[in-house]
Amino acid sequence: MRTIKLLSTIFGLLLVGVVALIIIDVSPYIGLLTSEDPTPKPYQRSSETKIKLRSHIVFLSASEMANKIREGSLSSVEVVEAHLSQIYRFNPKVNAIVTVDAEGALKRAKEADLALKEGKIWGPLHGVPFTVKDHLATKSIRTTSGYGPLAEVVPDFDATVVTRLKEAGAILLGKTNMPPLASCCGTTNLIFGKTHNPWDLTRTVGGSSGGSAAALAAGMTPIEVGSDLGGSIRIPAHYNGIFGMKPTENLISFYGASMPGMESQITKMQELRTARHLIHLGPMARSIEDLKLLLKILAGPDPKDVNAMDMPIIFPKPKPLKKLNISWTQSLPGKFAGQSTDKISLASANVINDFIEKLSAAGIHLVQKNFTSEYMNQAFRTWGRLVSMEYDFFAPVLLRIVENLTGNPYTVLPYSYEKYQYLLTDRDRLISLMDESMLNYDALLVPVTLDAAYKHLDSKFDNGMLANFMENVNIDGKDFMSIVVDTSYTSLFNVTGNPVVVIPVGFTESGLPVGIQVVGRRWRDAELLIVAQQLFKIAGDFRPPPEFIQ
């Protein structure tokens, strides 16, 4: 009897302790949770707004726009007005742009034209408009991060990447859509609703920089800045048929990109920065030339981000094609979240094989590379558990317990310094193996996802967060969770930190774009862009969606 009473007392104390932990841990989130889902309110133009479509302007590259503005064949006002008309005409069906500062952009464009008349050039992007993903801080312009509790946040400062674009002469036009707090999968939230793929409005744009990619593809912006934790630049670039770059980790300052406003919602975030690995900011555009220009503008040290590296961006002369050594693979075999990742869709494989054959015919030396399932499984585990330890750090204990009990193989519970150090050591080993495997190659070619853009998933939200990453996507008769389709071929390079450029290489028989990851050695970002440009000129295939050219 005494034993039973003792066990009962111990159990009771443990239960009280667990409840106390849950209350303590959840308390900062009180007020963040929503009892009912609001009706999304996409950006709406005034019914009196005049529209004058000018496809010959909006589908120029940013480099071409800048040249034409400098030489006087286009004015900055003309370029900004053309993009505003494109937004007014097409954004209602695509829903890529969520905030537009038309008045501010036009005012700045007039100033840019006046400056040119006075012989002043602000920089290489003088008078060219740009947009950025909606979690990058923009002074005096709403920055929601796609998350309900942050819907009215208006920062009093610019993110470093925004500052650098403005200092280069570019004009901020607006913000692009994203899932809540840049979560997986797709681009939709309870503030603005769902973004649709310009190639097929019934299909996903990917995430989390989905609004960025869709706006570029539809001619609503010439340049963008996205973020990438597990493929969030590269997946949308692939699904929407544009160019995107995830630079080497810490090459571009992350200041102002950490969901402005969250620090006031969860005060601990003011005192402790936990996210120190995996995440990258990078440029997105409709040409390699623009990626090169943007990388030079965005990269460099920043006193506001001590992790940002001082690495000069110097573009080398291209190698002769016959001296290029390129490795490639069509599969990354392993099990991600318990599902096999050893095959991509037949439709995507056909496009990539055609691309490889064209490179071979041009005289490029190609070597097929085989990744082991052991390497990939370790990479998946390391990525997932680092995300758990660094990005889920503030999640309530109860939520992490539920994740653990429901079979999430990457949830770390409980946290410990020892576990964290083992993870970082595992990451170092993966990086070393990748560095070693690429020593004799100029680039590695890897598919971006398991398929081209799939049909929209049903939008499911849990306390304002997107909760559809376990929804099934059917590929060649087999079901895969959307998170597996999207991130199993991209997350590896967040673990290793390698720079990656996505270039469009063709279209499936049903007309959907297919991209490929061109992976370089760490800190060789400039060299990688030169190689990617050479490969694209041989066998790439970029074109705007025809419906948006009018």
C-alpha positions in Angstrom: 0.0 0.0 0.0 2.8 2.4 0.9 4.5 1.6 -2.4 1.3 2.4 -4.3 0.9 5.7 -2.4 4.6 6.6 -3.1 4.2 5.9 -6.8 1.0 7.9 -6.9 2.7 10.9 -5.2 5.7 10.8 -7.5 3.3 10.6 -10.6 1.3 13.5 -9.2 4.4 15.6 -8.7 5.7 14.8 -12.2 2.3 15.7 -13.7 2.3 19.0 -11.9 5.8 19.6 -13.1 4.9 18.9 -16.7 1.8 21.1 -16.6 3.9 23.9 -15.0 6.5 23.5 -17.8 3.8 23.7 -20.4 2.2 26.8 -18.8 5.5 28.5 -18.5 6.5 27.6 -22.1 3.2 28.4 -23.7 2.6 31.7 -21.9 4.6 33.8 -24.4 2.3 32.5 -27.1 -0.9 33.6 -25.4 -2.4 36.1 -27.8 -0.8 34.6 -30.8 -3.3 31.8 -31.1 -6.4 32.6 -33.1 -9.8 31.2 -32.3 -11.1 31.4 -35.9 -9.6 32.0 -39.3 -10.1 35.5 -40.8 -11.0 36.0 -44.4 -7.9 36.7 -46.4 -7.6 40.1 -48.0 -5.4 40.2 -51.0 -4.0 43.4 -52.3 -6.7 45.4 -54.2 -6.0 48.3 -56.6 -8.3 51.2 -56.8 -11.1 50.8 -59.4 -10.1 54.1 -60.9 -6.5 53.1 -61.6 -5.5 53.3 -65.2 -3.8 50.3 -66.8 -1.4 50.5 -69.7 0.4 47.2 -70.3 4.0 47.4 -71.7 5.4 43.9 -71.9 8.4 45.2 -73.9 9.5 47.0 -70.7 8.5 44.7 -67.8 10.1 41.6 -69.3 13.5 43.2 -69.8 16.2 42.1 -67.4 17.0 44.6 -64.6 20.4 45.1 -66.2 18.8 46.1 -69.5 16.3 48.4 -67.7 19.2 50.1 -65.9 21.1 50.6 -69.1 18.1 52.0 -70.9 17.3 54.4 -68.1 21.0 55.6 -68.0 21.1 56.1 -71.8 17.7 57.9 -71.8 15.7 55.5 -74.0 13.5 54.8 -71.0 12.7 56.9 -67.9 12.4 55.5 -64.4 8.8 56.8 -64.3 8.0 54.8 -67.4 9.5 51.6 -65.9 7.8 52.0 -62.6 4.4 52.8 -64.2 4.8 49.7 -66.5 5.3 47.5 -63.5 2.4 49.0 -61.6 0.1 48.4 -64.6 1.3 44.8 -64.8 0.5 44.4 -61.1 -2.9 46.0 -61.5 -3.8 43.8 -64.4 -2.4 40.4 -63.4 -2.0 40.3 -59.6 -5.7 39.7 -58.9 -5.3 36.3 -60.6 -1.8 35.4 -59.3 -1.8 37.1 -55.8 2.0 37.4 -55.7 2.2 41.0 -54.6 0.7 41.8 -51.2 1.7 45.4 -50.5 2.3 48.1 -53.1 3.8 51.5 -52.4 2.8 53.1 -55.7 2.9 56.7 -54.4 6.4 56.2 -52.9 7.8 54.4 -55.9 6.5 57.0 -58.4 7.9 59.8 -56.3 11.3 58.2 -56.1 11.2 57.5 -59.9 10.6 61.2 -60.6 13.6 62.0 -58.3 15.7 59.4 -60.2 14.9 61.0 -63.6 15.6 64.5 -62.2 19.0 63.2 -60.8 19.9 61.9 -64.3 19.2 65.2 -65.9 21.6 66.8 -63.4 24.3 64.2 -64.3 23.9 62.2 -61.1 23.8 58.4 -61.1 22.8 56.8 -57.9 24.2 53.4 -58.7 24.1 50.3 -61.0 20.3 50.0 -60.5 19.4 53.7 -60.9 15.7 54.0 -61.3 14.9 50.2 -61.4 12.1 48.9 -59.3 12.3 45.9 -57.0 10.2 43.9 -54.5 11.2 41.8 -51.5 9.7 38.9 -49.6 7.4 40.0 -46.9 9.6 39.1 -43.9 12.3 41.5 -44.9 12.0 44.7 -42.9 11.0 47.8 -45.0 10.9 51.2 -43.3 7.4 52.6 -43.1 6.0 49.7 -45.2 4.0 46.9 -43.6 6.0 43.7 -43.1 3.7 40.8 -42.0 5.8 37.7 -42.5 2.5 36.1 -43.6 1.5 35.7 -39.9 -1.7 37.0 -38.4 -0.2 38.5 -35.1 2.3 40.5 -37.2 -0.3 41.7 -39.8 0.1 45.4 -38.8 3.8 45.5 -38.1 5.5 48.5 -39.8 9.2 48.6 -39.2 11.1 51.8 -38.6 14.2 50.5 -40.4 15.2 48.6 -43.6 16.8 45.2 -43.7 20.5 45.4 -44.9 19.6 43.9 -48.3 16.9 46.5 -48.8 19.3 49.3 -47.8 21.9 48.0 -50.2 19.5 47.8 -53.1 18.3 51.4 -52.4 21.9 52.6 -52.2 22.5 51.0 -55.6 19.7 53.2 -57.0 16.8 50.7 -57.0 13.3 51.8 -56.0 11.2 49.7 -53.6 7.8 48.8 -55.3 6.3 46.5 -52.7 6.3 43.2 -50.9 5.6 39.6 -52.0 3.5 36.8 -50.5 4.9 34.0 -48.3 3.5 31.3 -46.0 3.3 32.1 -42.3 6.8 32.7 -40.9 8.3 31.1 -44.1 6.9 27.6 -43.3 6.4 24.7 -45.7 4.7 24.0 -48.1 3.3 26.3 -50.8 2.6 30.0 -50.5 -0.6 30.9 -48.7 -1.6 32.6 -45.4 -4.6 33.9 -43.5 -3.9 37.5 -44.2 -3.6 37.6 -48.0 -4.6 34.1 -49.2 -3.0 31.8 -51.8 -0.5 32.7 -54.6 -1.0 30.9 -57.9 1.5 29.7 -60.4 1.6 31.9 -63.6 2.1 28.8 -65.7 -1.0 27.1 -64.4 -3.1 28.9 -61.8 -4.3 25.6 -60.3 -0.7 24.7 -59.2 1.6 25.6 -56.4 4.3 28.3 -56.7 6.3 26.5 -54.0 7.5 28.2 -50.9 8.5 30.0 -49.0 9.6 32.6 -51.5 6.7 31.7 -53.7 5.3 35.2 -54.1 8.8 36.4 -55.2 9.1 33.8 -57.9 5.5 34.2 -59.2 5.9 38.0 -59.4 9.1 37.6 -61.4 7.6 35.1 -63.8 4.5 37.3 -64.4 6.5 40.4 -65.1 5.4 42.3 -62.0 9.0 42.9 -60.7 12.4 42.5 -62.3 14.4 41.6 -59.2 13.7 40.0 -55.8 15.3 38.9 -52.6 14.2 35.6 -51.1 15.3 33.5 -48.1 16.2 29.8 -48.0 16.2 27.4 -45.1 15.5 24.2 -46.9 15.0 25.2 -50.5 12.8 28.3 -50.2 14.5 30.2 -53.0 15.3 27.2 -55.2 11.9 25.4 -55.1 9.9 28.4 -56.3 12.5 29.3 -58.9 12.1 25.7 -60.3 8.3 25.7 -60.1 7.9 29.1 -61.8 10.7 28.9 -64.4 13.0 31.7 -63.2 16.5 32.0 -61.8 17.4 31.9 -58.1 20.5 31.7 -56.0 21.2 30.4 -52.5 24.7 31.8 -51.8 27.3 30.3 -49.5 26.1 30.5 -45.9 26.8 33.9 -44.3 27.8 35.6 -47.6 24.8 38.0 -47.3 23.8 39.8 -44.1 20.6 38.5 -42.5 20.0 41.7 -40.5 16.3 42.7 -40.7 15.1 39.4 -42.0 14.2 37.7 -38.8 10.4 38.3 -38.9 10.3 41.9 -37.6 7.8 42.2 -34.8 8.3 38.7 -33.3 10.5 40.1 -30.6 7.5 42.0 -29.2 5.4 38.9 -29.4 7.9 36.6 -27.7 10.1 38.7 -25.6 12.8 36.1 -25.2 13.8 36.5 -28.8 15.2 40.0 -27.9 17.6 38.3 -25.6 18.6 35.1 -27.4 19.4 34.4 -31.1 19.1 30.7 -31.7 19.0 30.4 -35.5 22.7 30.4 -36.5 22.9 27.8 -39.3 21.1 26.7 -42.5 19.5 30.0 -43.4 20.5 32.1 -46.4 19.3 35.3 -48.2 19.7 35.3 -51.9 18.8 37.1 -55.2 16.0 36.0 -57.6 15.7 37.2 -61.2 15.0 36.4 -64.8 18.6 36.1 -65.9 22.0 35.0 -64.7 23.3 38.5 -65.5 20.9 40.0 -62.9 22.0 37.4 -60.3 25.6 38.4 -60.9 24.7 42.1 -60.5 22.6 41.5 -57.4 25.2 39.3 -55.7 27.8 42.1 -55.9 25.4 44.5 -54.5 24.1 42.3 -51.6 27.2 40.5 -50.5 29.7 41.8 -47.9 30.3 42.4 -44.2 27.7 44.2 -42.1 28.4 45.5 -38.6 24.7 44.7 -37.8 25.3 41.0 -38.6 28.6 39.8 -37.2 28.2 36.5 -39.2 28.3 38.2 -42.6 31.6 37.5 -44.3 33.9 39.8 -46.1 34.4 37.8 -49.3 35.2 39.8 -52.5 33.0 39.0 -55.5 35.3 38.7 -58.5 34.0 37.0 -61.6 36.7 35.0 -63.4 37.0 34.5 -67.2 34.9 31.5 -68.3 36.8 28.3 -68.9 36.7 26.8 -72.4 33.8 24.4 -72.5 36.0 21.3 -73.0 37.9 22.1 -69.8 34.7 22.2 -67.7 34.3 19.2 -65.4 30.7 18.7 -64.3 29.3 16.0 -62.1 25.6 15.2 -62.1 23.0 13.0 -60.5 19.4 12.3 -61.1 18.7 10.9 -57.7 19.5 11.4 -54.0 18.6 8.0 -52.5 17.5 7.9 -48.9 14.5 8.2 -46.6 13.2 11.6 -45.8 10.5 11.7 -43.1 10.3 7.9 -43.6 9.7 8.1 -47.4 12.0 7.0 -50.2 13.7 9.8 -52.2 15.4 7.7 -54.8 13.5 8.8 -57.9 12.2 11.9 -59.5 9.1 12.0 -61.8 9.5 10.6 -65.3 8.4 14.0 -66.7 11.2 15.8 -64.9 13.7 13.1 -65.6 13.1 13.4 -69.4 13.7 17.2 -69.3 16.9 16.8 -67.2 18.2 14.0 -69.4 17.7 16.1 -72.5 19.6 18.9 -70.7 22.5 16.6 -69.9 22.7 15.3 -73.5 22.9 18.9 -74.8 25.8 19.6 -72.5 27.6 16.4 -73.5 27.1 17.3 -77.2 28.8 20.7 -76.5 31.9 18.9 -75.4 31.6 19.3 -71.6 33.1 16.6 -69.5 30.3 15.0 -67.5 30.6 12.4 -64.7 27.6 10.8 -63.2 27.8 10.8 -59.4 26.1 8.4 -57.0 25.2 9.6 -53.5 24.9 6.8 -50.9 21.7 6.4 -48.9 23.8 6.5 -45.7 25.1 10.0 -46.6 21.7 11.3 -47.5 20.0 9.9 -44.4 22.6 11.5 -42.2 22.1 14.8 -44.1 18.3 14.6 -43.6 18.6 13.8 -39.9 21.1 16.6 -39.4 19.0 19.2 -41.2 15.8 18.1 -39.5 17.3 18.1 -36.0 19.1 21.4 -36.4 15.9 22.9 -37.5 14.3 21.4 -34.4 17.0 22.8 -32.1 17.5 26.2 -33.6 14.2 27.2 -35.2 11.7 25.3 -33.0 13.5 26.5 -29.8 10.7 28.7 -28.7 7.9 26.2 -29.6 6.0 25.1 -26.5 7.2 21.9 -24.9 3.7 20.4 -25.4 3.9 20.9 -29.1 7.3 19.3 -29.3 6.1 16.3 -27.2 3.1 15.9 -29.5 5.5 16.0 -32.6 7.7 13.4 -30.9 4.8 11.1 -30.0 3.3 11.3 -33.5 6.5 10.0 -35.1 8.5 13.1 -36.3 12.0 11.6 -36.6 13.7 15.0 -36.3 12.2 16.4 -33.2 14.8 16.8 -30.5 13.4 16.3 -27.0 14.7 17.2 -24.5 17.3 19.7 -25.7 20.9 19.4 -24.5 24.2 21.0 -25.2 25.7 17.6 -25.8 23.1 16.8 -28.5 23.7 20.2 -30.2 27.5 19.7 -30.3 27.0 16.2 -31.8 24.8 17.7 -34.5 27.3 20.4 -35.4 30.0 17.7 -35.6 27.8 15.6 -37.9 27.3 18.7 -40.0 31.0 19.3 -40.2 31.6 15.8 -41.4 28.9 16.2 -44.1 30.5 19.4 -45.3 33.9 17.9 -45.4 32.7 14.9 -47.5 30.9 17.3 -49.9 34.0 19.5 -50.2 36.1 16.4 -51.0 33.7 15.1 -53.6 33.7 18.4 -55.5 37.4 19.1 -55.4 37.9 18.2 -59.1 34.6 19.6 -60.4 33.4 23.0 -61.5 29.8 22.2 -60.5 27.4 19.5 -59.5 24.0 19.2 -61.2 21.1 18.0 -59.0 17.3 18.0 -59.6 15.4 20.6 -57.5 12.4 18.6 -56.4 10.8 15.3 -57.1 8.5 16.8 -59.8 7.4 19.9 -61.5 4.7 22.2 -59.9 1.9 20.0 -58.5 -1.8 20.9 -58.0 -2.6 23.2 -55.1 -2.9 21.5 -51.7 -5.9 22.2 -49.5 -4.9 25.0 -47.2 -4.8 23.9 -43.6 -3.9 26.2 -40.7 -3.2 25.5 -37.1 -3.1 28.6 -34.9 -2.3 30.7 -37.9 0.5 28.5 -39.2 0.3 26.5 -42.4 -0.1 22.8 -41.6 -0.2 21.0 -44.9 3.3 19.5 -45.1 2.0 16.0 -44.7 -0.6 16.3 -47.5 0.0 13.8 -50.3 1.2 14.6 -53.8 0.9 11.8 -56.3 3.9 11.3 -58.6 3.7 8.6 -61.2 1.1 6.7 -59.2 2.8 6.9 -55.9 1.9 9.3 -53.0 4.6 11.4 -51.3 4.2 14.0 -48.5 4.6 17.5 -49.9 7.5 18.2 -47.6 9.3 15.2 -49.2 8.5 16.3 -52.7 9.7 19.9 -52.1 12.7 19.7 -49.8 14.4 16.3 -50.0 16.7 17.4 -52.8 17.4 20.9 -51.6 17.9 20.7 -47.8 21.3 18.9 -48.3 22.9 22.1 -49.4 21.5 24.1 -46.5 23.4 21.5 -44.3 26.6 21.8 -46.3 26.3 25.6 -47.0 27.3 25.3 -50.6 26.2 28.0 -53.1 23.5 26.8 -55.5 22.0 28.5 -58.6 18.8 27.2 -60.1 18.5 27.7 -63.8 15.4 26.8 -66.0 16.3 23.9 -68.3 13.1 23.0 -70.1 9.4 22.1 -69.9 7.4 19.0 -69.3 5.0 17.7 -72.0 2.2 19.4 -70.1 4.0 22.8 -70.3 5.4 23.1 -66.8 8.9 24.6 -66.2 11.7 22.4 -64.8 14.9 23.8 -63.3 18.1 22.2 -62.1 20.4 23.0 -59.1 23.9 24.0 -60.2 25.9 23.5 -57.0 29.4 25.1 -56.5 32.1 24.8 -53.9 31.8 26.9 -50.8 32.9 30.6 -51.2 33.2 30.1 -55.0 29.9 31.9 -55.6 31.2 34.1 -58.4 32.8 31.2 -60.2 29.6 29.2 -59.8 27.6 32.0 -61.5 30.0 32.0 -64.5 29.6 28.2 -64.9 25.8 28.4 -64.5 25.7 31.1 -67.2 27.8 28.9 -69.6 25.5 25.9 -69.0 22.4 27.9 -69.4 23.6 29.4 -72.7 24.1 25.8 -74.0 21.0 24.1 -72.9 18.8 26.3 -70.7 15.3 27.3 -71.6 13.8 30.5 -70.1 10.6 32.1 -71.4 7.8 34.1 -69.7 4.3 32.6 -69.4 2.6 33.7 -72.6 -0.6 34.7 -70.9 1.3 37.6 -69.2 2.8 39.1 -72.3 0.3 41.6 -73.7 
